[in-house]
Amino acid sequence: MLTDGLRRLPNVEAHVGNMAEADFQPSPAFWSMRLYSRNPEPNRKLYSWNIIMCTGSSPTRISLPYSSPTILDLDAVLDRQKLRTVLSRTDEKLVVGVVGTSHSAIVAIMNLYDLATRTHPRLHIKWFVRGRLTYAVEMDGWILRDNTGLKGASAEFARENLEDEKLADSPVGKVLTKVECLDIRDVSMKPHLSSCTHVVQAIGFTRDPIPQLAIDGRVLNGITHDPINGILLNHAAVPQAYGAGIAFPERVTDPAGNTESAVGLWKFIKYLQRVAPSWR
C-alpha cells in the first residue's frame, strides 16, 4: 500500500529489481548502482547523489538441539488466517513450541490459543521462556520500556493468563505448558523439543543483507550505522549513505537513562522527519 502511494508521486521514479552493488565515485561525488531486474528489460545502472538503505529485518532464527519439529514462520503465526492455513489439519495432535517472551511471542500464543479453543482441540502449546514478562509502564509524560515492554491487548492477555500466579487457574493453562530455559540451544532442551511437532521462534529480528557497497571500487565490509543521525558507518562515515527503518533504527534514551531502539512505523516516520533534512 505504501509503495503504491509512492509510485503515484510525480517526483518518484520507481525501479523494480534487486540492487546488488553500489559504488561511490568521489568525483563528482555520486553513487553508481547496478540493478538486476526480473523483468524482460535488461540490467541497468542507476546514479544518485545519496543512497538510503530501507532494507528491513527478518525474524531471528537460531539452531535448535533437536531438528525434527517443523519451524513455523513467525509472520505466518502472527496472522490468524495464515496460521489456519499452515496448521490446516484440525484432527491431528499438534504441539507447538513458542520461544520467547516478546510482544510477538505473546501474540503467537494468543493466536494458537484461539485455534486450540475453536478449531484445533488437539493442539497444545509449549512456551519456552528464560525470563519474566516485562510491560510498558505509563510514567509522568513518558513510557517506561516503550519499545520493549508489552502493551495493549498482549499485555492484558499476559497479565490475566501467563503470569505464574495466574497460569494454573487460567483457561490458557489447560492448553499451555511453560518451560523455563536459560538457553533454548542447550542440549538439556532436547527432551522438551522432541515432543513438539512445530516450533516458532519469537526472539527478535535480524537485519537483512544489504547490497555490496564500495568507495571507488574498494568494497566496504561490516557496515553499521549511527543510531542518532542514520549515517552508515564503516569505521568512518560512508559518504552520502544512510539507513532507516527497522534495519537501522534510532537509539533513544528515556528519562530514567534506559536506552532502546525506537521501533514502529510512526517512530520511523518521526525519526526521518528529524534527521532526513540534514542528509545532503
N, C-alpha and C positions, 0 to 999 in steps of 0.2 A: 504494500500500500504506500509506504513512504517513497520507495523508488519510483513508483508510477507517478507520484506527485512531482518528484524532482525532474523527471523526464519532460514534463509539460512546461517547465520554466524556460523562458527564452534565452537565458544566459547559461544554460546547462547543455553540454554536448556529451551524450551518453555513448559509451563503447562497451560492447559485450564481449567477454573473453577473460582469459587469465593473464595477469601481468606477471611474467616470470622473472623479469630483471629490470633494474633501473640504474642508470649510470649518471652521476652528476659531473657535468663539464664545468670546471672552474671559470672558464672564459668561453662564452659570455654569461656564465652562472645560470645554467638551466639543467633540468633533468631530461634525459633521453630514456624512454621506456619502450620495451618490446612487449607487445600484446599478442598472445596466442589465442586465436578465435576458433570456436567450434562451428562457426557459420561458413558458408561457401567462400566468403570474402577472404583474401589472403591475410597472413600475419602482417601486422603493421608496426611502425614505430610512431610513438607519440612523444610530444615535447611539452614541458610545463616548467614554469618558474618554481613552483612548490609541489611537493607530494605530501599527502596526508593519509596515513595508514588507519583505516577503519576496518580492520581485517577480522575482528571478532575473536571469540574464545569458544571452546567446546568443553563439555563435561569431562572432568578428570577421571581417568581410569588407571587403576593400579593392578599389578599382578596378584592373584589370589593363590593361597597354598593348595587349592583344590579346583580343578579345571572343569569338572562336569557340569555345574549349573550353567544354564543359558544366561548370558549377560544381556540385560534389557537396556535399551537406550533411554537415558534419563528424560529426554524431551518427550518421548512417547508415553512414559509413565506419568508425566505431568499433565498430559492431555487425556481426559477420561474417555473420549471417543476412540482415540488411537489405542489406548490401553485395552479397551474391549476387543479391538481388532487383533492386537498382539496375543492376548490371552483369550482366544476365541472358544476354546473347549471348556464349556461350563460344567461338564460332568467329571472332569479329571481332578485328581488330588494334586493341588499345587501348593508349594511352599516357596514364597518369595522373600528373599533376604533383602532388607533395606539397610544400606551402610551410611551412617551419618546422622547428625542432629541439626543440620541446616534447615533453612526455610524450605528448600527443595525436598529434603528428606521427609519433612512433616507433610507437605502436600502429597508426596508419593504415598505415604501411609494413609492419608485421608482418602485418596482415590482407590487404593487397594481395599481399604475397609468398606468403601461404598460397594465395590464389586462383591466382596465376601458376604455382605448383608442383603444383596439384591439378586445377583445372577450367578454367583460362583460360591455355593455353600460349602465346597470342599477346599476353599482357599485359606491358607494360613500365612501369617506374616512373621518373619524373624527380623527383629530390629537390632542391629549391631551398633552399639554406642561406646564411646570412650570418655565421655564427659557429660556434665549436666547440661540441660537445656538452658539457653540464655535468651532473654527477652529485651526488646527495646523498651525504654522507660521514658515517659514524658517528664522532663525537668522544667525548670523555670525559663521558658523561652528557647529550649533546645531539647534534643532527644539523645539520651544515653544509648549507646550501641545502635545508632540509627541505621547503620549499614550491615550489621552482623547479627542483631537480635531478631527474634521472632516478633511479627506484628500481625494485627488484624485477625482473620479467620484462623490462620495457622497457629497463632499464639493462643487464641481461645480454645482451640481443639487440644493443643498440647497441655495447657493448664488443667483442663477438665478431664483429660483421659490418660495422659502419658507420664505425668509426674509419679514418682514411686508411691506416694501415699494415695494416689487415685487409680492407678492401673489395675490393681487386683479387683476392685469393685466396679470398674468401668466396663461397659459392653465391649469396648475395644479390646480389653484384656482377654476376652473369650476367643479372639482370633489372632492375637499378637503375643509373641514371646520376646522378652527383652534379653539381649545377650551383652553382658559387659565385656569389652575387649579394648585393650590399650592399643593394639595394632592388628587390623584385620589380616595383614600379611603374615602374621606369626603362625607357625605350624600348629600351635595349640587350637587354632580356629578351624582346622580341617574337619573335625567331627561335626561341628555345627554347620559348616558349609556343605558337608556331604549330604545333609538331609534336605538341602534347598534344591528345588527344580530350576529356579531363576534367581538372579541377583541383580539389583540396581544400585549403582554407586552414586551417592549424592554428597560428595566430599569436596566440592568446589569446581572451579573452571581453570583450564589451561589455555594460554594464548595460542591461537592458531599460527601456523608458519606464515611469515611474511615473504614477499618477493626478495630475491637476492639484490642487495644494494651495493653499489660501488661508487668510488670517487675517482674519476679519471682512470677507470679500469682497475683500480685497487679494490678488491672485494672486502666488504665490511662484515665482520663476524661478531656475534654476541651483542646484537642491537638491544638497547634498553631505552628508557625514556625518563625525562624529568617529570615527576608527578605533580609539579607545581605549575609548569607552563606548557607541557605537552611536547617539548622539543625531543626528538630522537637523539640518542647518545651512542657513541662508540668511543669510549674514553673521553672524547670531547664531543661537542655538539655536531651532529650531522647537518651540513648546510641545507637550509630551506626544506627540512623534512620534519614532519610532525606526526603525532599519533593521537587518536581519540577513541572513545567508546570503551567497551568492557575489556578490550585487549590493552588499553593504555589509559587507565582511569586516573582521576585526580586523587591525591592524598589529602585528607582533611584531618584536622585536629580539633577535638571538642573542648569545651571549657575546662574539663577535668584533666586534659592532657593526653587523652587516648587518641591514637591515630588509626585511621581506617581508609580503605579505598572507597570512594563515593561511587556506588553502582546503582544504575537505574536510568531509564530513558530521560526523565526530567532532569536528573542530576547531570547527565552528559550534556544536555542542551544548555543548562546554566553555566557549566564549565566552559563550553565552547564560546558562549556569548561573552565570557570574561576574557579568555586568552586569545581567541582567534584574531581579534583586531591587531594584536602585536606580532602576528606571523606575517612576514613580508612577502 
